[in-house]
Amino acid sequence: MSNNYSPTPQEAKFKQSIIKALKEVELIRKGKLPKKTAREMLKEVKEELHSK
């Protein structure tokens, strides 16, 4: 059974933004990045999605 699903460019950008945000959360937890509020992180993700 093959999967012929191909994400739209917007879906691909969203996926990449989520992956980046999760990596940032991991670095914050390890103390390698300053802490951010959920609101600040959401704002960054929205800006990233709308800028490309």
N, CA, C and O atoms as a Maestro MAE file, in Angstrom:
{
 s_m_m2io_version
 :::
 2.0.0
}

f_m_ct {
 s_m_title
 :::
 protein
 m_atom[208] {
  # First column is atom index #
  i_m_mmod_type
  r_m_x_coord
  r_m_y_coord
  r_m_z_coord
  i_m_residue_number
  s_m_chain_name
  s_m_pdb_residue_name
  s_m_pdb_atom_name
  i_m_atomic_number
  :::
  1 25 0.844 -1.169 0.000 1 A "MET " " N  " 7
  2 3 0.000 0.000 0.000 1 A "MET " " CA " 6
  3 2 0.894 1.239 0.000 1 A "MET " " C  " 6
  4 15 1.701 1.420 0.912 1 A "MET " " O  " 8
  5 25 0.755 2.086 -1.011 2 A "SER " " N  " 7
  6 3 1.600 3.278 -1.101 2 A "SER " " CA " 6
  7 2 0.814 4.517 -0.701 2 A "SER " " C  " 6
  8 15 -0.411 4.567 -0.815 2 A "SER " " O  " 8
  9 25 1.541 5.496 -0.239 3 A "ASN " " N  " 7
  10 3 0.930 6.750 0.188 3 A "ASN " " CA " 6
  11 2 1.295 7.820 -0.830 3 A "ASN " " C  " 6
  12 15 2.460 8.201 -0.944 3 A "ASN " " O  " 8
  13 25 0.310 8.303 -1.567 4 A "ASN " " N  " 7
  14 3 0.548 9.322 -2.593 4 A "ASN " " CA " 6
  15 2 0.253 10.719 -2.097 4 A "ASN " " C  " 6
  16 15 0.178 11.650 -2.898 4 A "ASN " " O  " 8
  17 25 0.084 10.889 -0.802 5 A "TYR " " N  " 7
  18 3 -0.233 12.196 -0.251 5 A "TYR " " CA " 6
  19 2 0.992 13.099 -0.305 5 A "TYR " " C  " 6
  20 15 2.081 12.722 0.127 5 A "TYR " " O  " 8
  21 25 0.796 14.279 -0.834 6 A "SER " " N  " 7
  22 3 1.867 15.268 -0.883 6 A "SER " " CA " 6
  23 2 1.359 16.523 -0.190 6 A "SER " " C  " 6
  24 15 0.347 17.091 -0.601 6 A "SER " " O  " 8
  25 25 2.054 16.964 0.863 7 A "PRO " " N  " 7
  26 3 1.568 18.149 1.588 7 A "PRO " " CA " 6
  27 2 1.637 19.400 0.725 7 A "PRO " " C  " 6
  28 15 2.495 19.525 -0.149 7 A "PRO " " O  " 8
  29 25 0.730 20.309 0.983 8 A "THR " " N  " 7
  30 3 0.743 21.593 0.284 8 A "THR " " CA " 6
  31 2 1.933 22.399 0.807 8 A "THR " " C  " 6
  32 15 2.451 22.109 1.885 8 A "THR " " O  " 8
  33 25 2.365 23.405 0.050 9 A "PRO " " N  " 7
  34 3 3.468 24.235 0.544 9 A "PRO " " CA " 6
  35 2 3.184 24.843 1.909 9 A "PRO " " C  " 6
  36 15 4.088 24.947 2.737 9 A "PRO " " O  " 8
  37 25 1.942 25.245 2.157 10 A "GLN " " N  " 7
  38 3 1.589 25.826 3.452 10 A "GLN " " CA " 6
  39 2 1.697 24.782 4.561 10 A "GLN " " C  " 6
  40 15 2.171 25.084 5.656 10 A "GLN " " O  " 8
  41 25 1.262 23.564 4.281 11 A "GLU " " N  " 7
  42 3 1.386 22.492 5.277 11 A "GLU " " CA " 6
  43 2 2.853 22.186 5.576 11 A "GLU " " C  " 6
  44 15 3.222 21.943 6.725 11 A "GLU " " O  " 8
  45 25 3.673 22.201 4.551 12 A "ALA " " N  " 7
  46 3 5.098 21.940 4.737 12 A "ALA " " CA " 6
  47 2 5.739 23.036 5.586 12 A "ALA " " C  " 6
  48 15 6.554 22.743 6.461 12 A "ALA " " O  " 8
  49 25 5.375 24.310 5.332 13 A "LYS " " N  " 7
  50 3 5.909 25.417 6.130 13 A "LYS " " CA " 6
  51 2 5.475 25.298 7.574 13 A "LYS " " C  " 6
  52 15 6.259 25.537 8.492 13 A "LYS " " O  " 8
  53 25 4.204 24.923 7.772 14 A "PHE " " N  " 7
  54 3 3.674 24.772 9.128 14 A "PHE " " CA " 6
  55 2 4.437 23.669 9.865 14 A "PHE " " C  " 6
  56 15 4.817 23.835 11.024 14 A "PHE " " O  " 8
  57 25 4.652 22.563 9.193 15 A "LYS " " N  " 7
  58 3 5.381 21.443 9.808 15 A "LYS " " CA " 6
  59 2 6.786 21.879 10.198 15 A "LYS " " C  " 6
  60 15 7.240 21.580 11.302 15 A "LYS " " O  " 8
  61 25 7.476 22.579 9.313 16 A "GLN " " N  " 7
  62 3 8.832 23.042 9.611 16 A "GLN " " CA " 6
  63 2 8.832 24.029 10.782 16 A "GLN " " C  " 6
  64 15 9.736 23.995 11.617 16 A "GLN " " O  " 8
  65 25 7.829 24.905 10.850 17 A "SER " " N  " 7
  66 3 7.740 25.856 11.959 17 A "SER " " CA " 6
  67 2 7.543 25.147 13.288 17 A "SER " " C  " 6
  68 15 8.138 25.526 14.297 17 A "SER " " O  " 8
  69 25 6.714 24.127 13.287 18 A "ILE " " N  " 7
  70 3 6.464 23.353 14.507 18 A "ILE " " CA " 6
  71 2 7.738 22.629 14.932 18 A "ILE " " C  " 6
  72 15 8.081 22.615 16.114 18 A "ILE " " O  " 8
  73 25 8.433 22.033 13.979 19 A "ILE " " N  " 7
  74 3 9.677 21.334 14.297 19 A "ILE " " CA " 6
  75 2 10.687 22.303 14.889 19 A "ILE " " C  " 6
  76 15 11.350 21.984 15.876 19 A "ILE " " O  " 8
  77 25 10.810 23.484 14.296 20 A "LYS " " N  " 7
  78 3 11.743 24.490 14.807 20 A "LYS " " CA " 6
  79 2 11.356 24.907 16.229 20 A "LYS " " C  " 6
  80 15 12.217 25.032 17.100 20 A "LYS " " O  " 8
  81 25 10.058 25.120 16.457 21 A "ALA " " N  " 7
  82 3 9.595 25.527 17.783 21 A "ALA " " CA " 6
  83 2 9.896 24.444 18.819 21 A "ALA " " C  " 6
  84 15 10.301 24.754 19.939 21 A "ALA " " O  " 8
  85 25 9.701 23.191 18.456 22 A "LEU " " N  " 7
  86 3 9.973 22.099 19.395 22 A "LEU " " CA " 6
  87 2 11.462 22.000 19.716 22 A "LEU " " C  " 6
  88 15 11.836 21.706 20.851 22 A "LEU " " O  " 8
  89 25 12.309 22.245 18.718 23 A "LYS " " N  " 7
  90 3 13.755 22.233 18.966 23 A "LYS " " CA " 6
  91 2 14.138 23.382 19.898 23 A "LYS " " C  " 6
  92 15 14.995 23.222 20.767 23 A "LYS " " O  " 8
  93 25 13.498 24.545 19.713 24 A "GLU " " N  " 7
  94 3 13.765 25.678 20.599 24 A "GLU " " CA " 6
  95 2 13.333 25.371 22.028 24 A "GLU " " C  " 6
  96 15 14.029 25.732 22.976 24 A "GLU " " O  " 8
  97 25 12.200 24.713 22.188 25 A "VAL " " N  " 7
  98 3 11.720 24.333 23.521 25 A "VAL " " CA " 6
  99 2 12.733 23.418 24.190 25 A "VAL " " C  " 6
  100 15 13.024 23.561 25.377 25 A "VAL " " O  " 8
  101 25 13.266 22.479 23.422 26 A "GLU " " N  " 7
  102 3 14.264 21.562 23.982 26 A "GLU " " CA " 6
  103 2 15.508 22.334 24.442 26 A "GLU " " C  " 6
  104 15 16.048 22.055 25.513 26 A "GLU " " O  " 8
  105 25 15.962 23.298 23.639 27 A "LEU " " N  " 7
  106 3 17.138 24.094 24.016 27 A "LEU " " CA " 6
  107 2 16.842 24.966 25.236 27 A "LEU " " C  " 6
  108 15 17.714 25.163 26.083 27 A "LEU " " O  " 8
  109 25 15.629 25.485 25.328 28 A "ILE " " N  " 7
  110 3 15.238 26.289 26.495 28 A "ILE " " CA " 6
  111 2 15.270 25.417 27.748 28 A "ILE " " C  " 6
  112 15 15.776 25.836 28.789 28 A "ILE " " O  " 8
  113 25 14.729 24.209 27.644 29 A "ARG " " N  " 7
  114 3 14.720 23.288 28.796 29 A "ARG " " CA " 6
  115 2 16.125 22.934 29.252 29 A "ARG " " C  " 6
  116 15 16.363 22.720 30.441 29 A "ARG " " O  " 8
  117 25 17.066 22.873 28.296 30 A "LYS " " N  " 7
  118 3 18.450 22.564 28.640 30 A "LYS " " CA " 6
  119 2 19.207 23.797 29.117 30 A "LYS " " C  " 6
  120 15 20.370 23.698 29.510 30 A "LYS " " O  " 8
  121 25 18.559 24.950 29.084 31 A "GLY " " N  " 7
  122 3 19.185 26.182 29.551 31 A "GLY " " CA " 6
  123 2 20.087 26.840 28.525 31 A "GLY " " C  " 6
  124 15 20.878 27.716 28.874 31 A "GLY " " O  " 8
  125 25 19.984 26.435 27.257 32 A "LYS " " N  " 7
  126 3 20.850 26.983 26.214 32 A "LYS " " CA " 6
  127 2 20.235 28.188 25.512 32 A "LYS " " C  " 6
  128 15 20.927 28.896 24.780 32 A "LYS " " O  " 8
  129 25 18.963 28.424 25.724 33 A "LEU " " N  " 7
  130 3 18.275 29.601 25.182 33 A "LEU " " CA " 6
  131 2 17.482 30.241 26.311 33 A "LEU " " C  " 6
  132 15 17.037 29.548 27.226 33 A "LEU " " O  " 8
  133 25 17.302 31.562 26.256 34 A "PRO " " N  " 7
  134 3 16.491 32.198 27.294 34 A "PRO " " CA " 6
  135 2 15.033 31.741 27.198 34 A "PRO " " C  " 6
  136 15 14.535 31.425 26.118 34 A "PRO " " O  " 8
  137 25 14.372 31.715 28.335 35 A "LYS " " N  " 7
  138 3 12.973 31.288 28.361 35 A "LYS " " CA " 6
  139 2 12.087 32.292 27.635 35 A "LYS " " C  " 6
  140 15 12.328 33.499 27.671 35 A "LYS " " O  " 8
  141 25 11.054 31.767 26.973 36 A "LYS " " N  " 7
  142 3 10.070 32.587 26.273 36 A "LYS " " CA " 6
  143 2 8.694 32.163 26.759 36 A "LYS " " C  " 6
  144 15 8.490 31.027 27.185 36 A "LYS " " O  " 8
  145 25 7.764 33.088 26.687 37 A "THR " " N  " 7
  146 3 6.396 32.730 27.017 37 A "THR " " CA " 6
  147 2 5.762 32.038 25.812 37 A "THR " " C  " 6
  148 15 6.250 32.156 24.688 37 A "THR " " O  " 8
  149 25 4.686 31.327 26.057 38 A "ALA " " N  " 7
  150 3 3.975 30.662 24.963 38 A "ALA " " CA " 6
  151 2 3.503 31.699 23.952 38 A "ALA " " C  " 6
  152 15 3.508 31.444 22.747 38 A "ALA " " O  " 8
  153 25 3.100 32.854 24.434 39 A "ARG " " N  " 7
  154 3 2.630 33.922 23.545 39 A "ARG " " CA " 6
  155 2 3.756 34.393 22.620 39 A "ARG " " C  " 6
  156 15 3.534 34.613 21.429 39 A "ARG " " O  " 8
  157 25 4.964 34.547 23.171 40 A "GLU " " N  " 7
  158 3 6.106 34.977 22.355 40 A "GLU " " CA " 6
  159 2 6.432 33.932 21.287 40 A "GLU " " C  " 6
  160 15 6.718 34.279 20.141 40 A "GLU " " O  " 8
  161 25 6.389 32.665 21.662 41 A "MET " " N  " 7
  162 3 6.694 31.603 20.701 41 A "MET " " CA " 6
  163 2 5.627 31.527 19.612 41 A "MET " " C  " 6
  164 15 5.955 31.344 18.440 41 A "MET " " O  " 8
  165 25 4.375 31.662 19.979 42 A "LEU " " N  " 7
  166 3 3.288 31.628 19.001 42 A "LEU " " CA " 6
  167 2 3.417 32.798 18.032 42 A "LEU " " C  " 6
  168 15 3.197 32.645 16.831 42 A "LEU " " O  " 8
  169 25 3.774 33.968 18.559 43 A "LYS " " N  " 7
  170 3 3.963 35.143 17.715 43 A "LYS " " CA " 6
  171 2 5.059 34.888 16.684 43 A "LYS " " C  " 6
  172 15 4.903 35.242 15.515 43 A "LYS " " O  " 8
  173 25 6.162 34.278 17.105 44 A "GLU " " N  " 7
  174 3 7.258 33.977 16.193 44 A "GLU " " CA " 6
  175 2 6.827 32.995 15.109 44 A "GLU " " C  " 6
  176 15 7.176 33.170 13.942 44 A "GLU " " O  " 8
  177 25 6.077 31.973 15.479 45 A "VAL " " N  " 7
  178 3 5.609 30.995 14.502 45 A "VAL " " CA " 6
  179 2 4.688 31.667 13.485 45 A "VAL " " C  " 6
  180 15 4.806 31.421 12.285 45 A "VAL " " O  " 8
  181 25 3.778 32.508 13.952 46 A "LYS " " N  " 7
  182 3 2.868 33.217 13.040 46 A "LYS " " CA " 6
  183 2 3.638 34.118 12.088 46 A "LYS " " C  " 6
  184 15 3.350 34.155 10.891 46 A "LYS " " O  " 8
  185 25 4.621 34.847 12.621 47 A "GLU " " N  " 7
  186 3 5.424 35.744 11.779 47 A "GLU " " CA " 6
  187 2 6.177 34.931 10.719 47 A "GLU " " C  " 6
  188 15 6.266 35.339 9.561 47 A "GLU " " O  " 8
  189 25 6.707 33.796 11.123 48 A "GLU " " N  " 7
  190 3 7.457 32.960 10.194 48 A "GLU " " CA " 6
  191 2 6.564 32.429 9.080 48 A "GLU " " C  " 6
  192 15 6.963 32.394 7.916 48 A "GLU " " O  " 8
  193 25 5.358 32.020 9.444 49 A "LEU " " N  " 7
  194 3 4.431 31.482 8.434 49 A "LEU " " CA " 6
  195 2 3.998 32.566 7.444 49 A "LEU " " C  " 6
  196 15 3.834 32.288 6.256 49 A "LEU " " O  " 8
  197 25 3.815 33.780 7.918 50 A "HIS " " N  " 7
  198 3 3.323 34.844 7.051 50 A "HIS " " CA " 6
  199 2 4.428 35.539 6.259 50 A "HIS " " C  " 6
  200 15 4.142 36.238 5.287 50 A "HIS " " O  " 8
  201 25 5.674 35.358 6.657 51 A "SER " " N  " 7
  202 3 6.764 36.048 5.976 51 A "SER " " CA " 6
  203 2 7.263 35.297 4.754 51 A "SER " " C  " 6
  204 15 7.929 35.892 3.907 51 A "SER " " O  " 8
  205 25 6.967 34.027 4.634 52 A "LYS " " N  " 7
  206 3 7.507 33.229 3.509 52 A "LYS " " CA " 6
  207 2 6.554 33.134 2.369 52 A "LYS " " C  " 6
  208 15 6.861 32.502 1.359 52 A "LYS " " O  " 8
  :::
 }
 m_bond[207] {
  # First column is bond index #
  i_m_from
  i_m_to
  i_m_order
  :::
  1 1 2 1
  2 2 3 1
  3 3 4 2
  4 3 5 1
  5 5 6 1
  6 6 7 1
  7 7 8 2
  8 7 9 1
  9 9 10 1
  10 10 11 1
  11 11 12 2
  12 11 13 1
  13 13 14 1
  14 14 15 1
  15 15 16 2
  16 15 17 1
  17 17 18 1
  18 18 19 1
  19 19 20 2
  20 19 21 1
  21 21 22 1
  22 22 23 1
  23 23 24 2
  24 23 25 1
  25 25 26 1
  26 26 27 1
  27 27 28 2
  28 27 29 1
  29 29 30 1
  30 30 31 1
  31 31 32 2
  32 31 33 1
  33 33 34 1
  34 34 35 1
  35 35 36 2
  36 35 37 1
  37 37 38 1
  38 38 39 1
  39 39 40 2
  40 39 41 1
  41 41 42 1
  42 42 43 1
  43 43 44 2
  44 43 45 1
  45 45 46 1
  46 46 47 1
  47 47 48 2
  48 47 49 1
  49 49 50 1
  50 50 51 1
  51 51 52 2
  52 51 53 1
  53 53 54 1
  54 54 55 1
  55 55 56 2
  56 55 57 1
  57 57 58 1
  58 58 59 1
  59 59 60 2
  60 59 61 1
  61 61 62 1
  62 62 63 1
  63 63 64 2
  64 63 65 1
  65 65 66 1
  66 66 67 1
  67 67 68 2
  68 67 69 1
  69 69 70 1
  70 70 71 1
  71 71 72 2
  72 71 73 1
  73 73 74 1
  74 74 75 1
  75 75 76 2
  76 75 77 1
  77 77 78 1
  78 78 79 1
  79 79 80 2
  80 79 81 1
  81 81 82 1
  82 82 83 1
  83 83 84 2
  84 83 85 1
  85 85 86 1
  86 86 87 1
  87 87 88 2
  88 87 89 1
  89 89 90 1
  90 90 91 1
  91 91 92 2
  92 91 93 1
  93 93 94 1
  94 94 95 1
  95 95 96 2
  96 95 97 1
  97 97 98 1
  98 98 99 1
  99 99 100 2
  100 99 101 1
  101 101 102 1
  102 102 103 1
  103 103 104 2
  104 103 105 1
  105 105 106 1
  106 106 107 1
  107 107 108 2
  108 107 109 1
  109 109 110 1
  110 110 111 1
  111 111 112 2
  112 111 113 1
  113 113 114 1
  114 114 115 1
  115 115 116 2
  116 115 117 1
  117 117 118 1
  118 118 119 1
  119 119 120 2
  120 119 121 1
  121 121 122 1
  122 122 123 1
  123 123 124 2
  124 123 125 1
  125 125 126 1
  126 126 127 1
  127 127 128 2
  128 127 129 1
  129 129 130 1
  130 130 131 1
  131 131 132 2
  132 131 133 1
  133 133 134 1
  134 134 135 1
  135 135 136 2
  136 135 137 1
  137 137 138 1
  138 138 139 1
  139 139 140 2
  140 139 141 1
  141 141 142 1
  142 142 143 1
  143 143 144 2
  144 143 145 1
  145 145 146 1
  146 146 147 1
  147 147 148 2
  148 147 149 1
  149 149 150 1
  150 150 151 1
  151 151 152 2
  152 151 153 1
  153 153 154 1
  154 154 155 1
  155 155 156 2
  156 155 157 1
  157 157 158 1
  158 158 159 1
  159 159 160 2
  160 159 161 1
  161 161 162 1
  162 162 163 1
  163 163 164 2
  164 163 165 1
  165 165 166 1
  166 166 167 1
  167 167 168 2
  168 167 169 1
  169 169 170 1
  170 170 171 1
  171 171 172 2
  172 171 173 1
  173 173 174 1
  174 174 175 1
  175 175 176 2
  176 175 177 1
  177 177 178 1
  178 178 179 1
  179 179 180 2
  180 179 181 1
  181 181 182 1
  182 182 183 1
  183 183 184 2
  184 183 185 1
  185 185 186 1
  186 186 187 1
  187 187 188 2
  188 187 189 1
  189 189 190 1
  190 190 191 1
  191 191 192 2
  192 191 193 1
  193 193 194 1
  194 194 195 1
  195 195 196 2
  196 195 197 1
  197 197 198 1
  198 198 199 1
  199 199 200 2
  200 199 201 1
  201 201 202 1
  202 202 203 1
  203 203 204 2
  204 203 205 1
  205 205 206 1
  206 206 207 1
  207 207 208 2
  :::
 }
}
